[in-house]
Amino acid sequence: MMITRTSKLTGTERTREIDLTPAQLAVWEDGELIQDAAPHLSDADHEFVMTGITAEEWTAVFGDGDAEDAEAGTIH
């Protein structure tokens, strides 16, 4: 289904096709965790549904995590 969200990071409105049924969306809107309501979705799709943040925005703002985590000693 087509999902429109406004990014909580940038304020940009985007619409994406997400493999989500209206029933799954309703379960999430009623308080279920998105991971439980739609476990088949990727982490990026979960994030988009919840916050409107795309994977590209996340990487632009926070990086990919690998280099920073390694330098900080959080990757073992």
Phi and psi restraints in degrees (value plus and minus 20) as a CYANA .aco file:
   2 MET   PHI    -100.5   -60.5
   2 MET   PSI     107.2   147.2
   3 ILE   PHI    -139.6   -99.6
   3 ILE   PSI     108.2   148.2
   4 THR   PHI    -131.3   -91.3
   4 THR   PSI     109.3   149.3
   5 ARG   PHI    -160.0  -120.0
   5 ARG   PSI     135.4   175.4
   6 THR   PHI    -125.5   -85.5
   6 THR   PSI     104.9   144.9
   7 SER   PHI     -81.6   -41.6
   7 SER   PSI     110.3   150.3
   8 LYS   PHI     -94.1   -54.1
   8 LYS   PSI     -32.8     7.2
   9 LEU   PHI    -109.1   -69.1
   9 LEU   PSI     -64.6   -24.6
  10 THR   PHI    -135.9   -95.9
  10 THR   PSI     -35.1     4.9
  11 GLY   PHI      59.8    99.8
  11 GLY   PSI     -15.5    24.5
  12 THR   PHI     -98.9   -58.9
  12 THR   PSI     110.6   150.6
  13 GLU   PHI    -109.8   -69.8
  13 GLU   PSI     111.8   151.8
  14 ARG   PHI    -156.7  -116.7
  14 ARG   PSI     132.8   172.8
  15 THR   PHI    -141.3  -101.3
  15 THR   PSI     111.2   151.2
  16 ARG   PHI    -153.2  -113.2
  16 ARG   PSI     131.9   171.9
  17 GLU   PHI    -103.2   -63.2
  17 GLU   PSI     100.3   140.3
  18 ILE   PHI    -142.2  -102.2
  18 ILE   PSI     116.4   156.4
  19 ASP   PHI     -95.2   -55.2
  19 ASP   PSI      53.7    93.7
  20 LEU   PHI    -157.4  -117.4
  20 LEU   PSI     116.0   156.0
  21 THR   PHI    -111.2   -71.2
  21 THR   PSI     138.2   178.2
  22 PRO   PHI     -77.0   -37.0
  22 PRO   PSI     -55.2   -15.2
  23 ALA   PHI     -85.8   -45.8
  23 ALA   PSI     -62.0   -22.0
  24 GLN   PHI     -84.1   -44.1
  24 GLN   PSI     -61.5   -21.5
  25 LEU   PHI     -82.1   -42.1
  25 LEU   PSI     -62.5   -22.5
  26 ALA   PHI     -83.5   -43.5
  26 ALA   PSI     -59.7   -19.7
  27 VAL   PHI     -81.3   -41.3
  27 VAL   PSI     -64.2   -24.2
  28 TRP   PHI     -84.9   -44.9
  28 TRP   PSI     -64.7   -24.7
  29 GLU   PHI     -83.1   -43.1
  29 GLU   PSI     -44.5    -4.5
  30 ASP   PHI    -104.7   -64.7
  30 ASP   PSI     -17.5    22.5
  31 GLY   PHI      96.1   136.1
  31 GLY   PSI     -25.0    15.0
  32 GLU   PHI     -92.1   -52.1
  32 GLU   PSI     127.1   167.1
  33 LEU   PHI     -81.5   -41.5
  33 LEU   PSI     119.9   159.9
  34 ILE   PHI     -79.6   -39.6
  34 ILE   PSI     -54.4   -14.4
  35 GLN   PHI     -84.2   -44.2
  35 GLN   PSI     -50.5   -10.5
  36 ASP   PHI    -105.7   -65.7
  36 ASP   PSI     -56.6   -16.6
  37 ALA   PHI     -89.7   -49.7
  37 ALA   PSI     -53.4   -13.4
  38 ALA   PHI    -163.5  -123.5
  38 ALA   PSI      50.5    90.5
  39 PRO   PHI     -85.8   -45.8
  39 PRO   PSI     -38.5     1.5
  40 HIS   PHI     -97.5   -57.5
  40 HIS   PSI     -34.2     5.8
  41 LEU   PHI     -95.9   -55.9
  41 LEU   PSI     133.4   173.4
  42 SER   PHI     -93.2   -53.2
  42 SER   PSI     144.9   184.9
  43 ASP   PHI     -78.9   -38.9
  43 ASP   PSI     -59.0   -19.0
  44 ALA   PHI     -83.5   -43.5
  44 ALA   PSI     -60.6   -20.6
  45 ASP   PHI     -88.8   -48.8
  45 ASP   PSI     -59.7   -19.7
  46 HIS   PHI     -77.1   -37.1
  46 HIS   PSI     -67.9   -27.9
  47 GLU   PHI     -82.3   -42.3
  47 GLU   PSI     -62.1   -22.1
  48 PHE   PHI     -82.0   -42.0
  48 PHE   PSI     -65.1   -25.1
  49 VAL   PHI     -81.5   -41.5
  49 VAL   PSI     -62.7   -22.7
  50 MET   PHI     -95.2   -55.2
  50 MET   PSI     -60.6   -20.6
  51 THR   PHI    -147.7  -107.7
  51 THR   PSI     -30.6     9.4
  52 GLY   PHI      57.5    97.5
  52 GLY   PSI     -17.1    22.9
  53 ILE   PHI    -103.1   -63.1
  53 ILE   PSI     109.6   149.6
  54 THR   PHI    -109.4   -69.4
  54 THR   PSI     143.6   183.6
  55 ALA   PHI     -80.6   -40.6
  55 ALA   PSI     -57.8   -17.8
  56 GLU   PHI     -84.9   -44.9
  56 GLU   PSI     -62.1   -22.1
  57 GLU   PHI     -83.5   -43.5
  57 GLU   PSI     -64.0   -24.0
  58 TRP   PHI     -77.6   -37.6
  58 TRP   PSI     -68.1   -28.1
  59 THR   PHI     -85.0   -45.0
  59 THR   PSI     -60.2   -20.2
  60 ALA   PHI     -83.0   -43.0
  60 ALA   PSI     -56.9   -16.9
  61 VAL   PHI    -106.1   -66.1
  61 VAL   PSI     -63.8   -23.8
  62 PHE   PHI    -129.4   -89.4
  62 PHE   PSI     -26.3    13.7
  63 GLY   PHI      58.2    98.2
  63 GLY   PSI    -199.6  -159.6
  64 ASP   PHI    -106.4   -66.4
  64 ASP   PSI     -28.6    11.4
  65 GLY   PHI      71.0   111.0
  65 GLY   PSI     -50.7   -10.7
  66 ASP   PHI     -83.1   -43.1
  66 ASP   PSI     -74.3   -34.3
  67 ALA   PHI     -86.9   -46.9
  67 ALA   PSI     -64.3   -24.3
  68 GLU   PHI     -84.7   -44.7
  68 GLU   PSI     -61.9   -21.9
  69 ASP   PHI     -85.3   -45.3
  69 ASP   PSI     -59.0   -19.0
  70 ALA   PHI     -84.5   -44.5
  70 ALA   PSI     -63.3   -23.3
  71 GLU   PHI     -86.3   -46.3
  71 GLU   PSI     -54.4   -14.4
  72 ALA   PHI    -101.1   -61.1
  72 ALA   PSI     -27.5    12.5
  73 GLY   PHI      59.9    99.9
  73 GLY   PSI      -1.8    38.2
  74 THR   PHI    -113.2   -73.2
  74 THR   PSI     -27.6    12.4
  75 ILE   PHI    -121.0   -81.0
  75 ILE   PSI     107.9   147.9
